[in-house]
Structures are given as structure tokens and as C-alpha cells.
Amino acid sequence: MELRQLQYALQIAIDKNFSRAAEKLHIAQPSLSQQLSKLEKELGVLLFQRTTNSVEVTHAGSLFVEKAQSILDMVEQLKREMEDISQMRKGKLVVGSLPITGAHVLPLVLPVFQSRYPEIEIVLMEETSANLEHLTGIGQVDISLLSLPLADDSLTYETVIEEQIVLALPPQHPLTRSGSGQPIDISALRSEPFIALKKGQGFRQITLELCQTAGGFTPNIVFESSNIETVQSLVAAGMGIAFVPNMVSRGGWSELTPAYRPLATHPTRTLVIAYRKGRYLSKAVEAFMHTFREVMERQE
């Protein structure tokens, strides 16, 4: 059994398609099929059930893929430890990020990091919170920029940013014009239609918890989106209200710009850099985390 065969099986399990897997592995499809058949013959089990239109992982295949992922991750960590020991400067760092949050903070951090460590390659992985937690937990992502709370118990984290959460309102909403900018009590929003991010997005959970703990109600969500910018546009168009992180609140550059009001409880969200518990943190990871904290401290 060879490490490359583990990689082949893992990619087939991810794509469930030999052609796509072969393309991503940069090998010919017949070679991929041949290597898999060789592996299955050696193991004495069928890892994948092939039909004309699909490739399904068998029970034995699921167990194999799970162990293969762990082995490949251990090999990658061993390589990084050896690179650090030999004081090699070259390396690769896979960073996961929420798309909109990353768009606001990574342009501040990445140029500084690149100027200090020009030979370290950064690969960005933009996904939903749920997907990023999963990818970080299985080792396909080194570290991820996420917001608390984390659902995956296999992850630990370091706090990097604490920011205010504000209420986005349609410009003509009565709450926009009343109170001279005084903070709004969340309980007063009980009967309002809410616009929220879709399930799997960390900030959606924050919205639900704010309404339940600070307001004593479950929000009436009338529209959902996977993009916080779309959420704000729908609010500005009068379709409902929303909680948004202060970082992504708009500065009036668009005609579809909501009005923003502070909330009485002054809620915040906590952004963290998350990684798997017990995972070896390479010098590249530690350097990135140090640079991130340093740059964010300058912004305060």
C-alpha cells in the first residue's frame, strides 16, 4: 500500500466521480482506476461501488477513507515538523475564512505577512462556518477565521477580534427616526420580520441566540441569504431588519444602504483563529497568528 493510493481513494470519495478526481490529482483516469483496483485487490475488499452514472463509497470504503485521512494528515504534520527543525523557510499554509469577514480583515493582514515571509505560500479556503469547522477538524485546513460559538468539539481557538453587533433597519423604519440614536432594546423587535443568513453560517446562530436570550422570542425569519451583503440590501429595500457585525456595516456607498442603530445590551461577536486540538502548529501557522493579532491591534 502506497501513500499515493490513500490520496487517490480520498479524492474519489470526495468527488464521487473518477474523471473529476483524476483531473484534480493530475493523472489519467485509466491510471487512477488501475491504482484503485490494485489497492482493492491488495486489501481484499471493495472500496467503491461503481455504476454507469455514479460512484458510491462502500462500508469498507468509509472506514478506509476515514483512516486514510488521518494517516495523510499525520504525514503532512511530520513533514512540517521536519521542515521547522531544519529551519526551512519555504512552506504552505491553508487558511479558512468566512467570505465577507475575510474580505474585511485579510487585505489588512496578508500583505504584512507576505512582506515578512515571502516564501510561504498562502492558500485561502472560503466556506460556510459549518464546512470550515469540518475541514479544519479533519486537517484539510490548517487554521480558520471563525466566529464563536464553535460547534465542533475537536477544535480549539485563540481570540483575535471582539466587535460590536448593530441593528440594520430600512431607512424609513419608525425605529430609525425615533429615539435620537438611543440604543434599541431587542425585546422591542419581537414582531419585526427578520432577514438572516442561511443555516450553517455562524452569524445566523448569533442572531437566534440574541433574540432568545436578550429578547425572549424566536425571530420571524422571512428571508434567508448566504451573503451578509445581500441581507443588508434586503433590509435597505424594506424587506425586514437584521443584526450585522459592525465590521461589515456599509458606509453609505450604495443607494441600498440600511440605517444602523446600536443595541441596548451592546452585544458583540468574537472572531477566533481555530485549529484542531492537539495539532502540531508549524512556525508558519504561529507566524501568521502573531501577524494577525498584531495587525488587528493596530486597528483598534
Residue pairs with C-beta under 8 A, 6 or more apart in sequence:
1 39
1 42
1 43
3 71
3 72
3 75
4 35
5 35
5 36
5 38
5 39
6 68
6 71
6 72
7 25
7 68
7 72
8 21
8 25
8 32
8 35
8 36
8 39
9 36
9 39
9 47
9 61
9 64
9 65
9 68
10 65
10 68
10 69
10 72
11 21
11 24
11 25
12 18
12 21
12 32
12 36
12 48
12 55
13 48
13 57
13 61
13 65
14 21
15 21
15 24
16 54
16 55
16 56
16 57
17 55
18 29
18 32
18 33
18 55
19 29
21 32
22 28
22 29
22 31
22 32
25 32
36 47
36 48
39 47
40 46
40 47
43 60
43 64
45 58
45 60
45 64
46 58
46 60
46 61
47 57
47 58
47 60
47 61
47 64
47 65
48 55
48 56
48 57
48 58
48 61
49 55
49 56
49 57
49 58
57 65
69 138
69 139
70 139
72 139
73 138
73 139
76 139
77 139
77 279
77 280
80 91
80 280
80 282
80 284
81 280
81 282
83 90
83 91
83 282
84 282
84 283
89 117
89 119
89 120
90 119
90 120
91 119
91 120
91 121
91 282
91 283
91 284
92 120
92 121
92 122
92 123
92 284
93 120
93 121
93 122
93 123
93 142
93 143
93 282
93 284
93 285
93 288
94 123
94 125
94 140
94 141
94 142
95 122
95 123
95 124
95 125
95 141
95 142
95 143
95 144
95 145
95 288
96 124
96 125
96 126
96 127
96 132
96 135
96 136
96 141
96 143
96 144
96 145
96 146
97 106
97 124
97 125
97 126
97 132
97 144
97 145
98 126
98 127
98 128
98 129
98 132
98 145
98 146
98 147
98 201
98 202
99 126
99 227
100 227
100 228
100 229
100 248
101 145
101 147
101 245
101 247
101 248
101 271
102 124
102 126
102 145
104 247
104 248
105 145
105 161
105 247
105 271
105 296
106 124
106 145
108 295
108 296
108 299
109 291
109 292
109 295
109 296
110 122
112 291
112 294
112 295
113 120
113 122
113 287
113 288
113 291
113 292
114 122
116 287
116 291
117 284
117 287
120 284
120 287
122 288
125 132
125 135
125 140
125 141
125 144
127 135
128 200
128 201
128 226
129 146
129 147
129 151
129 200
129 201
129 202
129 203
130 151
130 200
130 201
131 200
132 141
132 144
132 146
133 144
133 146
133 150
133 151
133 152
133 155
133 274
134 152
135 141
135 144
136 142
136 143
136 144
136 152
136 155
136 274
136 275
136 276
137 152
137 154
137 155
137 276
139 276
139 279
142 275
142 282
142 285
143 273
143 274
143 275
143 285
143 288
143 289
144 273
144 274
144 275
145 160
145 271
145 272
145 273
145 274
146 157
146 202
146 271
146 272
146 274
147 202
147 203
147 206
147 269
147 270
147 271
147 272
148 157
148 202
148 269
148 270
148 272
149 202
149 205
150 157
150 272
150 274
154 276
154 277
155 274
155 275
155 276
155 277
156 274
156 275
156 276
156 277
157 272
157 273
157 274
157 275
158 272
158 273
158 289
158 293
159 270
159 271
159 272
160 271
160 272
160 273
160 289
160 292
160 293
160 296
161 247
161 270
161 271
161 296
162 268
162 269
162 270
162 271
163 245
163 246
163 247
163 268
163 269
163 271
164 245
164 246
164 262
164 266
164 267
164 268
165 206
165 210
165 243
165 244
165 245
165 246
165 263
165 267
165 268
165 269
166 243
166 244
166 245
166 246
166 249
166 260
166 261
166 262
166 263
167 175
167 184
167 189
167 241
167 242
167 243
167 244
167 260
167 261
167 262
167 263
168 231
168 232
168 235
168 236
168 241
168 242
168 243
168 244
168 249
168 258
168 259
168 260
169 175
169 176
169 235
169 241
169 258
169 259
169 260
169 261
170 176
170 235
170 236
170 237
170 238
170 239
170 241
170 258
170 259
171 236
171 257
171 258
171 259
172 238
173 238
173 241
173 259
175 184
175 188
175 261
176 259
176 261
179 261
181 261
181 262
183 261
183 262
183 263
183 264
183 266
184 261
184 262
184 263
184 264
185 215
185 263
185 264
186 210
186 211
186 214
186 215
186 263
186 264
186 265
187 214
187 215
187 216
187 217
189 211
189 215
189 219
189 241
190 215
190 216
190 217
191 220
192 219
192 220
192 240
192 241
193 220
193 221
193 222
193 239
193 240
193 241
194 207
194 211
194 219
194 220
194 221
194 222
194 240
194 241
194 242
195 221
195 222
195 223
195 224
195 225
195 231
195 234
195 235
195 239
195 240
195 241
195 242
196 204
196 207
196 208
196 219
196 221
196 223
196 224
196 225
196 231
196 242
197 203
197 204
197 207
197 224
197 225
197 226
197 227
197 228
197 231
198 204
198 224
198 225
198 226
201 226
203 228
203 243
203 245
203 269
206 243
206 267
206 269
207 219
207 242
207 243
208 218
208 219
210 243
210 263
210 267
211 217
211 218
211 219
212 218
214 263
214 265
214 267
222 239
222 240
223 231
223 234
223 239
223 240
225 231
225 234
228 244
228 245
228 248
229 248
231 242
231 244
232 242
232 244
232 248
232 249
232 250
232 256
232 257
232 258
233 254
233 256
234 240
234 242
235 241
235 242
235 258
236 254
236 256
236 257
236 258
237 256
242 258
243 263
243 267
244 260
245 269
249 258
249 260
250 257
250 258
273 289
273 292
275 281
275 285
